[in-house]
Amino acid sequence: MIENITFAEANKRLEEAVTEMQDKNVDIDDFIKRYEEVCELLAFCYKSLDGYRERVDKAREEYTIIEKGGMTDE
């Protein structure tokens, strides 16, 4: 389970898991565990990216309003 990690940490764990999975001597049980971890990490990363995208969009929108001479209370 993923708890309290950053996007960078998740990305690093993804790279490590994929490297382990590429090992030709990896046990099938370990491979499946790594695969499950990769799926969970990918879901976390996609969710994080969506959150970052929303923040960027909001900042861009606020900047556009200010640039046009308006102000927001948010």
C-alpha positions in Angstrom: 0.0 0.0 0.0 1.2 3.5 -0.9 1.2 6.0 2.0 2.8 9.4 2.4 5.1 9.3 -0.5 5.9 12.0 -3.0 5.5 11.8 -6.8 9.3 11.6 -7.1 9.5 8.7 -4.6 6.7 6.8 -6.5 8.5 7.4 -9.8 11.8 6.0 -8.3 10.0 2.9 -6.9 8.4 2.4 -10.3 11.8 2.4 -12.0 13.2 0.0 -9.4 10.2 -2.4 -9.7 10.4 -2.4 -13.5 14.1 -3.1 -13.4 13.5 -6.0 -11.0 10.7 -7.4 -13.3 13.1 -7.3 -16.3 15.5 -9.7 -14.5 15.3 -13.0 -16.3 15.9 -14.9 -13.1 13.0 -13.3 -11.2 10.6 -15.7 -9.5 7.1 -15.7 -10.8 5.7 -14.8 -7.3 8.1 -11.9 -7.0 7.2 -10.8 -10.5 3.5 -10.7 -9.7 4.2 -8.8 -6.4 6.2 -6.2 -8.4 3.4 -6.0 -11.1 0.8 -5.3 -8.4 3.1 -2.6 -6.9 3.6 -1.1 -10.4 -0.2 -0.9 -10.9 -0.7 0.8 -7.5 2.2 3.2 -8.1 0.9 4.1 -11.6 -2.5 4.8 -10.2 -0.9 7.1 -7.6 1.1 8.9 -10.2 -1.8 9.5 -12.5 -3.9 10.8 -9.6 -1.0 13.1 -8.6 -0.6 14.4 -12.1 -4.3 15.1 -12.3 -4.0 17.1 -9.1 -1.0 19.0 -10.5 -2.8 19.7 -13.7 -5.8 21.2 -11.8 -3.5 23.4 -9.7 -1.7 24.7 -12.9 -5.1 25.3 -14.6 -6.4 27.2 -11.6 -3.2 29.3 -11.3 -3.3 30.1 -15.1 -7.0 31.1 -14.8 -6.3 33.4 -11.8 -3.4 35.0 -13.7 -5.5 35.6 -16.7 -8.2 37.3 -14.6 -5.5 39.5 -12.9 -3.8 40.2 -16.2 -7.1 41.5 -17.6 -7.6 43.8 -14.7 -10.0 41.8 -12.6 -9.4 40.4 -9.1 -10.7 37.3 -7.4 -11.3 36.6 -3.7 -10.1 33.0 -4.0 
